[in-house]
Amino acid sequence: MVQSSTAVVFESPGALSLREVGLPECGPTDCLVEVHWSGISTGTERLLWDGRMPPFPGLAYPLVPGYESVGVVIAAGADACVKEGTSVFVPGSRGFTNVEGLFGGAARNLVVDSQRLIPIDSWLEQEGTLLALVATAIHAVDRFGPDTLPELIIGHGVLGRLVARIAVLRGATHLRVWEPQAARQSGGLGYSVVSPEEDERRDYQSVCDVSGDSEILNKVLPRLQKNGQVVLAGFYHAPVSFDFPPAFMTEATLKIAAEWQPKDLVSAAQLLGSGRLSLADLITHRYAAQDAESAYRTAFSDPNCLKLILDWRSL
């Protein structure tokens, strides 16, 4: 049984290495997964990289980041519920023996409780790294309630595009997305993308924010109609604040959409397997795992980079 693995390690904020780390022993319900691809999150992983992540269970350096890995089960415990040879999405691992694992997915080999693994069609492979983002988008849209879809989405990164595409699949019409960066204003599939300054509308009923801008409510509350609602689906490292009068006058409802739940991952896998959800143009960059440091810097600094994935197959 493999007892160590090459992994991306954040030694401290801003300092990355690619080195061997120890793997825990596989238990009877565990699987050993050989990772082929892993995604870089420009939300939580960027906060870990910058050292701006608020206090979080298990947060300590050095750590292995990552929760968007895809690979194949190469060994399964006697009581594991996933068989050897299955292609799987890995939303994080059981961790490592000599570094922290938050969330411990950016490594060549991983030990994972089989109940956490999501079997996927083998043809998805690279696109399978988007499963957690698809699940997060489903969770955000569901937060509006069974009879409501977003009319405005703020942010046109990967998550914003997925929220928009899922809303369109569910029947959203006249959907609009705010995106201030010109480099990210293209690619609307069934919806329009504008900079906030170009939008004169003041009667939105349902708004989904994925920007992570802690001041966003002061920009959007004056745009709501009476009893409008805002779902905050970004991750906000600074306190979210807003002026009370606009919220008071519209009697606005504020909701929080946290990370995906297990049922959202299952729904996401089914949606991807059906081929109904377009993933076109979302993965814009691919780097060999050996070039991880350059990859992370690109993912966090290049506005033309939507989703960057690491290729572990040559290690």
C-alpha positions in Angstrom: 0.0 0.0 0.0 1.2 3.5 -0.9 2.4 5.3 2.3 3.4 8.7 0.9 2.4 11.0 -1.9 3.7 14.1 -3.7 1.5 17.0 -2.7 1.1 20.8 -3.0 2.0 22.2 0.4 1.3 25.7 1.6 4.3 26.0 4.0 3.1 29.4 5.1 1.0 32.2 3.5 2.6 32.9 0.1 5.1 30.0 0.3 4.4 26.8 -1.7 6.3 23.6 -2.2 5.7 20.4 -4.0 7.0 17.6 -1.8 6.4 14.2 -0.3 3.9 13.9 2.6 2.9 10.9 4.6 -0.5 9.2 4.0 -2.6 7.7 6.8 -3.3 4.0 6.8 -6.3 2.8 4.8 -9.1 1.6 7.0 -11.7 -1.0 6.0 -14.1 1.7 4.6 -11.4 3.8 3.0 -10.1 4.0 -0.6 -6.8 4.9 -2.1 -7.3 7.3 -5.0 -4.8 8.1 -7.7 -5.5 11.7 -8.6 -5.3 12.6 -12.3 -6.5 16.3 -12.1 -7.2 18.8 -9.4 -8.7 22.3 -9.5 -7.5 25.5 -7.8 -10.1 27.4 -6.0 -9.8 31.2 -6.3 -12.0 31.6 -3.3 -11.0 29.6 -0.2 -7.6 28.6 -1.5 -6.7 32.1 -2.3 -7.5 33.1 1.3 -5.3 30.3 2.5 -2.5 31.5 0.2 -2.9 35.1 1.3 -3.2 34.2 4.9 -6.6 36.0 5.1 -8.7 32.9 5.8 -10.8 33.6 9.0 -10.5 31.0 11.8 -11.5 27.7 10.4 -11.5 24.2 11.9 -8.2 22.5 11.1 -6.5 25.7 9.8 -2.8 25.5 10.5 0.3 25.6 8.3 1.9 23.7 6.6 -1.2 22.4 4.9 -2.3 20.7 1.7 -5.2 22.6 0.1 -7.7 21.5 -2.4 -11.2 19.9 -2.7 -11.6 19.6 -6.4 -9.8 16.4 -7.4 -10.7 13.7 -9.9 -9.0 10.3 -10.1 -9.4 6.5 -10.0 -9.7 4.2 -7.0 -6.6 2.0 -7.0 -7.3 0.2 -3.8 -10.4 -0.3 -1.7 -10.9 -1.5 1.9 -13.0 -4.6 2.6 -16.0 -2.6 3.6 -15.6 0.3 1.1 -18.7 1.3 -0.8 -16.7 2.2 -4.0 -14.9 -0.4 -6.0 -11.4 -0.4 -7.3 -11.2 1.0 -10.8 -14.0 3.5 -10.3 -13.6 7.1 -11.6 -14.4 9.4 -8.7 -14.6 13.0 -7.6 -12.8 13.7 -4.3 -14.0 16.6 -2.2 -11.1 16.4 0.2 -9.2 13.6 1.9 -8.6 12.0 5.3 -5.5 14.1 5.5 -1.8 13.4 6.0 0.5 12.2 8.8 3.0 15.1 8.8 1.1 18.2 7.5 -2.4 19.5 7.9 -5.0 18.8 5.2 -7.3 21.7 4.5 -9.0 20.3 2.6 -6.3 17.9 1.5 -7.1 17.2 -2.1 -4.1 18.6 -4.0 -1.9 15.4 -4.1 -1.0 12.6 -6.3 -2.5 9.9 -4.0 -5.2 10.3 -1.4 -6.7 8.2 1.3 -10.4 9.0 1.4 -13.4 7.6 3.3 -15.4 5.8 0.5 -18.6 7.4 1.6 -17.2 10.8 0.6 -16.3 9.8 -2.9 -18.7 10.6 -5.8 -18.5 8.2 -8.7 -18.4 10.0 -12.1 -18.4 9.0 -15.7 -14.9 8.4 -16.8 -15.3 10.6 -19.9 -15.8 13.7 -17.6 -12.3 13.5 -16.1 -11.0 17.1 -16.5 -14.5 18.6 -16.3 -15.2 16.5 -13.3 -13.0 18.9 -11.3 -15.9 21.4 -11.6 -18.3 19.1 -9.6 -17.9 21.0 -6.3 -18.6 24.3 -8.1 -21.6 22.9 -9.9 -22.9 21.7 -6.5 -22.3 25.1 -4.9 -24.2 26.7 -7.8 -27.1 24.3 -7.4 -27.1 25.0 -3.6 -27.1 28.8 -4.2 -30.0 28.7 -6.7 -32.0 26.4 -4.4 -31.7 29.0 -1.6 -34.1 31.2 -3.4 -36.9 28.7 -2.9 -38.8 26.4 -5.2 -40.7 29.1 -7.1 -38.0 31.7 -7.5 -34.9 32.1 -9.8 -32.3 34.8 -9.7 -32.8 37.8 -11.9 -29.4 39.3 -11.3 -26.1 37.5 -10.6 -23.1 39.5 -9.4 -19.8 38.1 -10.6 -18.9 36.3 -13.9 -16.2 34.0 -12.7 -16.7 30.2 -12.9 -19.3 30.1 -10.0 -21.2 33.1 -11.4 -21.4 31.4 -14.9 -22.5 28.1 -13.4 -25.3 29.8 -11.3 -26.4 31.6 -14.5 -26.3 28.5 -16.6 -28.3 26.5 -14.1 -30.8 29.3 -13.7 -31.3 29.4 -17.5 -31.7 25.6 -17.5 -34.5 26.0 -14.9 -36.3 28.6 -17.0 -34.8 31.9 -16.0 -35.5 34.6 -18.7 -34.0 38.1 -19.0 -31.3 37.1 -16.6 -28.5 39.7 -16.1 -25.0 39.4 -14.7 -22.9 42.2 -13.3 -19.2 42.0 -14.1 -16.9 45.0 -13.8 -13.8 43.4 -15.4 -14.0 43.7 -19.2 -11.9 40.5 -19.6 -14.8 38.5 -18.0 -17.8 40.1 -19.7 -17.9 37.7 -22.6 -19.4 34.2 -22.6 -23.0 34.8 -21.6 -25.0 31.7 -22.6 -28.7 32.8 -22.6 -28.1 35.9 -20.4 -26.5 39.3 -20.7 -23.4 40.5 -19.0 -22.9 44.2 -18.2 -20.8 46.4 -15.9 -22.9 47.6 -12.9 -22.6 51.2 -14.1 -24.4 50.3 -17.3 -27.4 48.9 -15.5 -30.2 51.3 -14.7 -32.7 48.8 -13.4 -34.1 49.4 -9.9 -36.7 46.7 -9.5 -34.8 43.4 -9.0 -36.8 40.8 -7.0 -34.0 38.2 -6.6 -30.2 38.7 -6.6 -27.4 36.2 -6.2 -24.0 37.6 -5.2 -20.9 35.4 -5.8 -18.4 38.3 -5.9 -17.1 38.0 -2.3 -17.3 41.8 -2.0 -18.1 42.6 1.6 -19.6 46.0 0.5 -21.9 44.5 -2.1 -25.2 45.0 -0.2 -24.8 48.8 -0.4 -24.6 48.5 -4.1 -27.5 46.1 -4.6 -30.1 46.9 -1.9 -31.1 50.2 -3.6 -31.8 48.1 -6.8 -34.4 45.9 -5.1 -38.2 46.1 -5.4 -40.4 45.7 -2.3 -39.8 42.3 -0.6 -36.8 41.5 -2.8 -34.2 39.0 -1.7 -30.5 38.7 -1.9 -28.6 35.4 -1.6 -25.0 35.8 -0.5 -23.2 32.9 -2.1 -19.6 34.2 -2.1 -17.1 33.8 0.7 -16.5 37.1 2.5 -13.3 37.4 4.5 -14.2 40.9 5.8 -17.4 41.8 7.8 -20.4 42.2 5.5 -22.0 45.6 6.3 -24.8 47.7 4.8 -26.7 50.9 5.3 -30.0 50.1 6.9 -32.5 52.5 5.2 -32.5 50.8 1.8 -33.1 47.4 3.4 -35.8 48.9 5.6 -37.7 50.6 2.8 -37.7 47.4 0.6 -38.1 45.0 3.6 -35.4 43.0 1.9 -34.7 39.4 2.8 -31.0 38.3 3.1 -30.0 34.7 2.8 -26.7 32.9 3.1 -25.7 30.1 0.8 -22.9 28.1 2.4 -20.9 25.4 0.7 -22.6 22.4 -1.1 -24.2 19.7 0.9 -23.8 16.0 0.0 -27.1 15.9 -1.8 -25.9 18.8 -4.0 -22.9 16.8 -5.1 -25.1 13.9 -6.1 -27.4 16.3 -8.0 -24.3 17.9 -9.7 -23.0 14.5 -10.7 -26.3 13.6 -12.2 -26.5 16.9 -14.1 -23.0 16.6 -15.5 -23.7 13.0 -16.5 -26.8 14.0 -18.4 -24.8 16.5 -20.6 -27.5 19.1 -20.2 -25.2 21.6 -18.4 -22.7 23.3 -20.6 -19.1 23.4 -19.2 -17.8 25.1 -22.3 -14.9 27.6 -21.8 -14.8 27.3 -18.0 -11.5 25.5 -17.8 -9.1 28.0 -19.4 -5.7 26.9 -18.1 -4.0 23.5 -17.5 -0.6 23.1 -15.8 1.5 20.1 -15.0 1.6 19.5 -11.3 5.4 20.0 -11.4 4.6 23.7 -12.2 2.3 24.1 -9.2 3.8 27.4 -7.9 3.4 29.1 -11.3 -0.1 27.6 -11.6 -1.3 29.0 -8.3 0.1 32.5 -9.0 -1.6 32.5 -12.4 -4.9 31.3 -10.9 -4.9 34.1 -8.3 -3.7 37.0 -10.5 -4.7 36.5 -14.2 -8.2 37.9 -14.9 -8.3 35.8 -18.1 -8.0 32.7 -16.0 -11.4 31.3 -15.0 -10.5 27.8 -13.9 -7.0 26.3 -13.7 -6.5 22.6 -13.2 -3.3 20.7 -12.4 -2.4 17.5 -14.3 -0.9 14.9 -11.9 -0.6 12.1 -14.4 3.1 12.6 -15.2 4.2 12.2 -11.6 
